[in-house]
């Protein structure tokens, strides 16, 4: 038997073994009744099944659309290509939409699956955010002079997620959850929505394209002066009405050479 490895190296090799990658554990496992490979396979099966359960809990409607056996296969593919990086599995599952998109046979049969998985991941992220009911009113901007408005940074509700799809995936998701006939959903009707976690649950709010782009720009920390004026004009009032902003700050800039009105 070779020299025993450090704990860190043992953990690294074990993680590799769980994803069918080359490893050196056979040199360090003592075995009598079962081979080293058989013992590792027991752990590997349990590991994959456990993460498949996590994915099924995060993507229930995606699973319903694919079917349990098909989803298990997709989940296994995702797990082997996206290893768990930490011990906590509560936020595992990001990138499932990309995994589905990489399987052309699946996407050809149901092109809306990618957006459904994207929606369910955003719902999961929204659920993991604390509910937040604070709403910024447009009159708050009037605390500042108009020449300062370009330096204002609007802060969207911290739980907000945005989604745009050429398919009616929100309606489809709701139909599956409510066990109503999915045939009644007009899938060809695209949707643009904001997902918001408030005290009474997750809200789905229809959004115009300017409003969605404005929210996404503000989430990147962009001040109003660096956002297209048309987006600000067309999207701001809608976002304020829906209560999508929770606060604002004034980004300091040197206006010593500016000529603000007296």
Short mmCIF file of the C-alpha atoms (twelve columns), coordinates in Angstrom:
data_MODEL
# 
_entry.id   MODEL 
# 
loop_
_atom_site.group_PDB 
_atom_site.id 
_atom_site.type_symbol 
_atom_site.label_atom_id 
_atom_site.label_alt_id 
_atom_site.label_comp_id 
_atom_site.label_asym_id 
_atom_site.label_seq_id 
_atom_site.Cartn_x 
_atom_site.Cartn_y 
_atom_site.Cartn_z 
_atom_site.pdbx_PDB_model_num 
ATOM 1   C CA . UNK A 1   0.000   0.000  0.000   1 
ATOM 2   C CA . UNK A 2   1.344   3.450  -0.864  1 
ATOM 3   C CA . UNK A 3   1.986   6.202  1.658   1 
ATOM 4   C CA . UNK A 4   -1.288  7.407  3.276   1 
ATOM 5   C CA . UNK A 5   -2.387  10.741 1.800   1 
ATOM 6   C CA . UNK A 6   -3.155  13.966 3.629   1 
ATOM 7   C CA . UNK A 7   -6.785  14.557 4.572   1 
ATOM 8   C CA . UNK A 8   -7.085  17.236 1.901   1 
ATOM 9   C CA . UNK A 9   -5.736  14.926 -0.787  1 
ATOM 10  C CA . UNK A 10  -7.978  12.094 0.384   1 
ATOM 11  C CA . UNK A 11  -11.021 14.381 0.108   1 
ATOM 12  C CA . UNK A 12  -9.964  15.492 -3.362  1 
ATOM 13  C CA . UNK A 13  -9.503  11.937 -4.576  1 
ATOM 14  C CA . UNK A 14  -12.816 10.853 -3.039  1 
ATOM 15  C CA . UNK A 15  -14.636 13.719 -4.783  1 
ATOM 16  C CA . UNK A 16  -13.099 12.635 -8.084  1 
ATOM 17  C CA . UNK A 17  -14.234 9.053  -7.507  1 
ATOM 18  C CA . UNK A 18  -17.845 10.187 -7.022  1 
ATOM 19  C CA . UNK A 19  -17.843 11.676 -10.529 1 
ATOM 20  C CA . UNK A 20  -16.262 8.670  -12.264 1 
ATOM 21  C CA . UNK A 21  -12.984 10.543 -12.666 1 
ATOM 22  C CA . UNK A 22  -9.579  8.904  -12.320 1 
ATOM 23  C CA . UNK A 23  -8.450  8.578  -8.690  1 
ATOM 24  C CA . UNK A 24  -5.947  6.797  -6.487  1 
ATOM 25  C CA . UNK A 25  -8.265  5.554  -3.744  1 
ATOM 26  C CA . UNK A 26  -7.818  1.897  -4.695  1 
ATOM 27  C CA . UNK A 27  -4.293  2.118  -3.300  1 
ATOM 28  C CA . UNK A 28  -5.567  3.278  0.090   1 
ATOM 29  C CA . UNK A 29  -8.731  1.216  0.645   1 
ATOM 30  C CA . UNK A 30  -8.425  -2.015 2.596   1 
ATOM 31  C CA . UNK A 31  -10.936 -4.538 1.330   1 
ATOM 32  C CA . UNK A 32  -11.893 -8.092 2.162   1 
ATOM 33  C CA . UNK A 33  -15.472 -8.993 1.246   1 
ATOM 34  C CA . UNK A 34  -15.930 -6.225 -1.337  1 
ATOM 35  C CA . UNK A 35  -13.530 -4.670 -3.776  1 
ATOM 36  C CA . UNK A 36  -12.513 -1.027 -3.440  1 
ATOM 37  C CA . UNK A 37  -14.569 -0.216 -6.556  1 
ATOM 38  C CA . UNK A 38  -17.650 -1.898 -5.079  1 
ATOM 39  C CA . UNK A 39  -17.336 0.095  -1.881  1 
ATOM 40  C CA . UNK A 40  -16.914 3.364  -3.750  1 
ATOM 41  C CA . UNK A 41  -19.910 2.550  -5.927  1 
ATOM 42  C CA . UNK A 42  -22.111 2.384  -2.817  1 
ATOM 43  C CA . UNK A 43  -21.100 5.931  -1.906  1 
ATOM 44  C CA . UNK A 44  -21.402 7.037  -5.516  1 
ATOM 45  C CA . UNK A 45  -24.965 5.729  -5.864  1 
ATOM 46  C CA . UNK A 46  -26.042 7.399  -2.635  1 
ATOM 47  C CA . UNK A 47  -24.352 10.656 -3.643  1 
ATOM 48  C CA . UNK A 48  -26.051 10.806 -7.049  1 
ATOM 49  C CA . UNK A 49  -29.472 9.772  -5.730  1 
ATOM 50  C CA . UNK A 50  -29.283 12.402 -2.980  1 
ATOM 51  C CA . UNK A 51  -28.493 15.178 -5.459  1 
ATOM 52  C CA . UNK A 52  -31.160 13.918 -7.857  1 
ATOM 53  C CA . UNK A 53  -33.650 14.387 -5.014  1 
ATOM 54  C CA . UNK A 54  -32.380 17.945 -4.511  1 
ATOM 55  C CA . UNK A 55  -32.817 18.690 -8.218  1 
ATOM 56  C CA . UNK A 56  -36.314 17.192 -8.245  1 
ATOM 57  C CA . UNK A 57  -37.296 19.439 -5.320  1 
ATOM 58  C CA . UNK A 58  -35.932 22.522 -7.102  1 
ATOM 59  C CA . UNK A 59  -37.309 21.689 -10.545 1 
ATOM 60  C CA . UNK A 60  -40.658 19.914 -9.938  1 
ATOM 61  C CA . UNK A 61  -42.417 21.267 -13.027 1 
ATOM 62  C CA . UNK A 62  -39.415 20.595 -15.236 1 
ATOM 63  C CA . UNK A 63  -39.490 17.032 -13.928 1 
ATOM 64  C CA . UNK A 64  -43.221 16.798 -14.625 1 
ATOM 65  C CA . UNK A 65  -42.656 17.856 -18.236 1 
ATOM 66  C CA . UNK A 66  -39.720 15.528 -18.876 1 
ATOM 67  C CA . UNK A 67  -41.014 12.578 -16.873 1 
ATOM 68  C CA . UNK A 68  -39.491 11.031 -13.778 1 
ATOM 69  C CA . UNK A 69  -37.167 8.611  -15.573 1 
ATOM 70  C CA . UNK A 70  -36.050 11.192 -18.117 1 
ATOM 71  C CA . UNK A 71  -35.441 13.786 -15.427 1 
ATOM 72  C CA . UNK A 72  -33.365 11.301 -13.428 1 
ATOM 73  C CA . UNK A 73  -31.172 10.810 -16.496 1 
ATOM 74  C CA . UNK A 74  -30.815 14.554 -17.070 1 
ATOM 75  C CA . UNK A 75  -30.126 15.044 -13.368 1 
ATOM 76  C CA . UNK A 76  -27.382 12.418 -13.403 1 
ATOM 77  C CA . UNK A 77  -25.804 14.138 -16.404 1 
ATOM 78  C CA . UNK A 78  -25.930 17.477 -14.578 1 
ATOM 79  C CA . UNK A 79  -24.462 16.073 -11.362 1 
ATOM 80  C CA . UNK A 80  -21.521 14.449 -13.121 1 
ATOM 81  C CA . UNK A 81  -20.725 17.635 -15.032 1 
ATOM 82  C CA . UNK A 82  -21.431 20.093 -12.193 1 
ATOM 83  C CA . UNK A 83  -19.875 18.627 -9.030  1 
ATOM 84  C CA . UNK A 84  -21.113 19.756 -5.638  1 
ATOM 85  C CA . UNK A 85  -18.535 22.267 -4.419  1 
ATOM 86  C CA . UNK A 86  -19.614 22.617 -0.785  1 
ATOM 87  C CA . UNK A 87  -21.171 20.449 1.892   1 
ATOM 88  C CA . UNK A 88  -24.455 22.390 1.906   1 
ATOM 89  C CA . UNK A 89  -26.853 21.206 -0.822  1 
ATOM 90  C CA . UNK A 90  -29.541 23.838 -0.176  1 
ATOM 91  C CA . UNK A 91  -28.438 25.972 -3.126  1 
ATOM 92  C CA . UNK A 92  -27.325 23.168 -5.442  1 
ATOM 93  C CA . UNK A 93  -28.840 23.072 -8.912  1 
ATOM 94  C CA . UNK A 94  -27.673 26.207 -10.677 1 
ATOM 95  C CA . UNK A 95  -27.039 25.637 -14.376 1 
ATOM 96  C CA . UNK A 96  -29.740 23.011 -14.914 1 
ATOM 97  C CA . UNK A 97  -31.134 25.113 -17.772 1 
ATOM 98  C CA . UNK A 98  -27.737 25.051 -19.479 1 
ATOM 99  C CA . UNK A 99  -27.555 21.279 -18.981 1 
ATOM 100 C CA . UNK A 100 -30.927 20.867 -20.688 1 
ATOM 101 C CA . UNK A 101 -29.859 23.241 -23.476 1 
ATOM 102 C CA . UNK A 102 -26.850 20.985 -24.106 1 
ATOM 103 C CA . UNK A 103 -29.136 18.026 -24.867 1 
ATOM 104 C CA . UNK A 104 -30.450 18.753 -28.386 1 
ATOM 105 C CA . UNK A 105 -32.810 15.778 -28.577 1 
ATOM 106 C CA . UNK A 106 -34.612 16.997 -25.474 1 
ATOM 107 C CA . UNK A 107 -34.765 20.623 -26.595 1 
ATOM 108 C CA . UNK A 108 -36.048 19.694 -30.045 1 
ATOM 109 C CA . UNK A 109 -38.982 17.876 -28.480 1 
ATOM 110 C CA . UNK A 110 -39.803 20.601 -25.944 1 
ATOM 111 C CA . UNK A 111 -37.955 23.887 -26.595 1 
ATOM 112 C CA . UNK A 112 -39.649 25.564 -23.618 1 
ATOM 113 C CA . UNK A 113 -37.863 23.266 -21.135 1 
ATOM 114 C CA . UNK A 114 -34.799 25.517 -20.942 1 
ATOM 115 C CA . UNK A 115 -36.921 28.507 -19.913 1 
ATOM 116 C CA . UNK A 116 -38.956 26.393 -17.495 1 
ATOM 117 C CA . UNK A 117 -35.762 25.317 -15.742 1 
ATOM 118 C CA . UNK A 118 -34.579 28.938 -15.735 1 
ATOM 119 C CA . UNK A 119 -37.867 30.012 -14.156 1 
ATOM 120 C CA . UNK A 120 -37.723 27.345 -11.462 1 
ATOM 121 C CA . UNK A 121 -34.153 28.247 -10.537 1 
ATOM 122 C CA . UNK A 122 -35.169 31.915 -10.239 1 
ATOM 123 C CA . UNK A 123 -38.129 30.885 -8.064  1 
ATOM 124 C CA . UNK A 124 -35.740 28.942 -5.843  1 
ATOM 125 C CA . UNK A 125 -33.375 31.932 -5.590  1 
ATOM 126 C CA . UNK A 126 -36.312 34.202 -4.828  1 
ATOM 127 C CA . UNK A 127 -37.553 31.841 -2.112  1 
ATOM 128 C CA . UNK A 128 -34.122 31.770 -0.490  1 
ATOM 129 C CA . UNK A 129 -34.144 35.580 -0.269  1 
ATOM 130 C CA . UNK A 130 -35.789 37.129 2.761   1 
ATOM 131 C CA . UNK A 131 -39.229 38.584 2.021   1 
ATOM 132 C CA . UNK A 132 -38.951 42.312 1.572   1 
ATOM 133 C CA . UNK A 133 -41.918 44.656 1.384   1 
ATOM 134 C CA . UNK A 134 -40.154 48.028 1.404   1 
ATOM 135 C CA . UNK A 135 -41.268 50.171 -1.532  1 
ATOM 136 C CA . UNK A 136 -39.654 53.311 -2.838  1 
ATOM 137 C CA . UNK A 137 -42.062 56.020 -3.953  1 
ATOM 138 C CA . UNK A 138 -41.213 58.248 -6.873  1 
ATOM 139 C CA . UNK A 139 -41.523 61.336 -4.686  1 
ATOM 140 C CA . UNK A 140 -38.337 60.187 -2.924  1 
ATOM 141 C CA . UNK A 141 -36.386 61.344 -5.963  1 
ATOM 142 C CA . UNK A 142 -37.649 64.878 -5.387  1 
ATOM 143 C CA . UNK A 143 -35.418 65.133 -2.342  1 
ATOM 144 C CA . UNK A 144 -32.678 65.808 -4.878  1 
ATOM 145 C CA . UNK A 145 -32.313 68.563 -7.433  1 
ATOM 146 C CA . UNK A 146 -32.920 67.474 -11.015 1 
ATOM 147 C CA . UNK A 147 -29.290 68.119 -11.927 1 
ATOM 148 C CA . UNK A 148 -28.395 65.407 -9.366  1 
ATOM 149 C CA . UNK A 149 -30.722 62.786 -10.832 1 
ATOM 150 C CA . UNK A 150 -28.116 61.294 -13.198 1 
ATOM 151 C CA . UNK A 151 -26.089 60.372 -10.077 1 
ATOM 152 C CA . UNK A 152 -28.966 58.551 -8.421  1 
ATOM 153 C CA . UNK A 153 -28.623 54.789 -8.093  1 
ATOM 154 C CA . UNK A 154 -31.917 52.970 -7.640  1 
ATOM 155 C CA . UNK A 155 -31.828 49.751 -5.634  1 
ATOM 156 C CA . UNK A 156 -34.266 47.017 -6.732  1 
ATOM 157 C CA . UNK A 157 -35.937 44.862 -4.120  1 
ATOM 158 C CA . UNK A 158 -33.208 42.449 -2.991  1 
ATOM 159 C CA . UNK A 159 -35.330 39.371 -3.784  1 
ATOM 160 C CA . UNK A 160 -36.248 40.394 -7.326  1 
ATOM 161 C CA . UNK A 161 -35.552 38.110 -10.274 1 
ATOM 162 C CA . UNK A 162 -36.419 38.919 -13.890 1 
ATOM 163 C CA . UNK A 163 -37.313 36.529 -16.679 1 
ATOM 164 C CA . UNK A 164 -38.106 36.958 -20.355 1 
ATOM 165 C CA . UNK A 165 -39.213 34.017 -22.469 1 
ATOM 166 C CA . UNK A 166 -40.711 33.516 -25.902 1 
ATOM 167 C CA . UNK A 167 -42.941 30.902 -24.240 1 
ATOM 168 C CA . UNK A 168 -45.682 31.250 -21.620 1 
ATOM 169 C CA . UNK A 169 -43.609 29.372 -19.049 1 
ATOM 170 C CA . UNK A 170 -45.110 31.153 -16.036 1 
ATOM 171 C CA . UNK A 171 -48.620 30.178 -17.134 1 
ATOM 172 C CA . UNK A 172 -47.392 26.632 -17.790 1 
ATOM 173 C CA . UNK A 173 -45.728 26.477 -14.364 1 
ATOM 174 C CA . UNK A 174 -48.920 27.650 -12.679 1 
ATOM 175 C CA . UNK A 175 -51.026 25.141 -14.633 1 
ATOM 176 C CA . UNK A 176 -48.804 22.257 -13.531 1 
ATOM 177 C CA . UNK A 177 -48.779 23.429 -9.922  1 
ATOM 178 C CA . UNK A 178 -52.540 23.866 -9.863  1 
ATOM 179 C CA . UNK A 179 -53.099 20.604 -11.796 1 
ATOM 180 C CA . UNK A 180 -55.134 22.307 -14.503 1 
ATOM 181 C CA . UNK A 181 -54.951 21.110 -18.139 1 
ATOM 182 C CA . UNK A 182 -51.694 22.336 -19.661 1 
ATOM 183 C CA . UNK A 183 -53.353 22.117 -23.082 1 
ATOM 184 C CA . UNK A 184 -55.204 25.304 -22.180 1 
ATOM 185 C CA . UNK A 185 -51.938 27.252 -21.965 1 
ATOM 186 C CA . UNK A 186 -51.034 29.225 -25.074 1 
ATOM 187 C CA . UNK A 187 -47.319 28.445 -25.059 1 
ATOM 188 C CA . UNK A 188 -46.640 30.721 -28.007 1 
ATOM 189 C CA . UNK A 189 -47.530 33.769 -25.890 1 
ATOM 190 C CA . UNK A 190 -44.173 35.055 -24.649 1 
ATOM 191 C CA . UNK A 191 -43.805 36.451 -21.146 1 
ATOM 192 C CA . UNK A 192 -41.649 39.017 -19.375 1 
ATOM 193 C CA . UNK A 193 -42.001 39.023 -15.597 1 
ATOM 194 C CA . UNK A 194 -40.467 40.070 -12.317 1 
ATOM 195 C CA . UNK A 195 -40.443 37.577 -9.453  1 
ATOM 196 C CA . UNK A 196 -40.704 39.180 -6.042  1 
ATOM 197 C CA . UNK A 197 -40.654 37.625 -2.570  1 
ATOM 198 C CA . UNK A 198 -43.028 39.485 -0.278  1 
ATOM 199 C CA . UNK A 199 -44.381 38.501 3.128   1 
ATOM 200 C CA . UNK A 200 -47.358 36.723 1.559   1 
ATOM 201 C CA . UNK A 201 -45.272 34.698 -0.908  1 
ATOM 202 C CA . UNK A 202 -43.799 34.890 -4.410  1 
ATOM 203 C CA . UNK A 203 -45.409 37.395 -6.762  1 
ATOM 204 C CA . UNK A 204 -45.215 37.197 -10.565 1 
ATOM 205 C CA . UNK A 205 -45.501 40.690 -12.031 1 
ATOM 206 C CA . UNK A 206 -45.763 41.222 -15.806 1 
ATOM 207 C CA . UNK A 207 -43.088 43.632 -17.019 1 
ATOM 208 C CA . UNK A 208 -42.636 45.650 -20.167 1 
ATOM 209 C CA . UNK A 209 -39.273 45.296 -21.858 1 
ATOM 210 C CA . UNK A 210 -38.087 48.809 -20.822 1 
ATOM 211 C CA . UNK A 211 -39.011 48.121 -17.181 1 
ATOM 212 C CA . UNK A 212 -37.164 44.792 -17.188 1 
ATOM 213 C CA . UNK A 213 -34.051 46.292 -18.741 1 
ATOM 214 C CA . UNK A 214 -34.142 49.159 -16.253 1 
ATOM 215 C CA . UNK A 215 -34.324 46.737 -13.318 1 
ATOM 216 C CA . UNK A 216 -31.434 44.685 -14.692 1 
ATOM 217 C CA . UNK A 217 -29.312 47.804 -15.227 1 
ATOM 218 C CA . UNK A 218 -29.971 48.938 -11.661 1 
ATOM 219 C CA . UNK A 219 -29.101 45.467 -10.340 1 
ATOM 220 C CA . UNK A 220 -25.693 45.944 -11.949 1 
ATOM 221 C CA . UNK A 221 -25.263 49.135 -9.917  1 
ATOM 222 C CA . UNK A 222 -25.689 51.516 -12.861 1 
ATOM 223 C CA . UNK A 223 -26.690 55.081 -12.015 1 
ATOM 224 C CA . UNK A 224 -29.524 56.739 -13.928 1 
ATOM 225 C CA . UNK A 225 -27.154 58.950 -15.909 1 
ATOM 226 C CA . UNK A 226 -25.530 55.845 -17.418 1 
ATOM 227 C CA . UNK A 227 -28.804 54.215 -18.408 1 
ATOM 228 C CA . UNK A 228 -30.466 54.890 -21.745 1 
ATOM 229 C CA . UNK A 229 -32.810 57.847 -21.318 1 
ATOM 230 C CA . UNK A 230 -35.654 56.040 -23.085 1 
ATOM 231 C CA . UNK A 231 -35.463 53.179 -20.572 1 
ATOM 232 C CA . UNK A 232 -35.632 55.624 -17.691 1 
ATOM 233 C CA . UNK A 233 -38.542 57.476 -19.271 1 
ATOM 234 C CA . UNK A 234 -40.535 54.380 -20.248 1 
ATOM 235 C CA . UNK A 235 -39.646 52.032 -17.414 1 
ATOM 236 C CA . UNK A 236 -39.298 54.130 -14.271 1 
ATOM 237 C CA . UNK A 237 -42.960 54.929 -13.670 1 
ATOM 238 C CA . UNK A 238 -43.944 51.274 -14.230 1 
ATOM 239 C CA . UNK A 239 -41.307 49.996 -11.814 1 
ATOM 240 C CA . UNK A 240 -42.293 52.536 -9.178  1 
ATOM 241 C CA . UNK A 241 -45.969 51.619 -9.525  1 
ATOM 242 C CA . UNK A 242 -45.166 47.925 -9.077  1 
ATOM 243 C CA . UNK A 243 -42.985 48.639 -6.053  1 
ATOM 244 C CA . UNK A 244 -39.855 47.095 -7.523  1 
ATOM 245 C CA . UNK A 245 -37.379 49.536 -5.954  1 
ATOM 246 C CA . UNK A 246 -36.706 49.576 -2.221  1 
ATOM 247 C CA . UNK A 247 -34.191 52.409 -1.849  1 
ATOM 248 C CA . UNK A 248 -31.984 54.914 -3.637  1 
ATOM 249 C CA . UNK A 249 -28.593 56.464 -3.022  1 
ATOM 250 C CA . UNK A 250 -26.747 59.376 -4.543  1 
ATOM 251 C CA . UNK A 251 -23.412 58.451 -6.032  1 
ATOM 252 C CA . UNK A 252 -20.964 61.215 -5.200  1 
ATOM 253 C CA . UNK A 253 -19.350 62.927 -8.154  1 
ATOM 254 C CA . UNK A 254 -17.309 66.083 -8.415  1 
ATOM 255 C CA . UNK A 255 -19.659 68.752 -9.778  1 
ATOM 256 C CA . UNK A 256 -17.285 71.609 -9.062  1 
ATOM 257 C CA . UNK A 257 -17.236 72.460 -12.775 1 
ATOM 258 C CA . UNK A 258 -20.949 72.002 -13.258 1 
ATOM 259 C CA . UNK A 259 -23.437 74.822 -13.240 1 
ATOM 260 C CA . UNK A 260 -26.430 73.632 -11.259 1 
ATOM 261 C CA . UNK A 261 -29.392 75.955 -11.199 1 
ATOM 262 C CA . UNK A 262 -29.577 78.289 -8.231  1 
# 
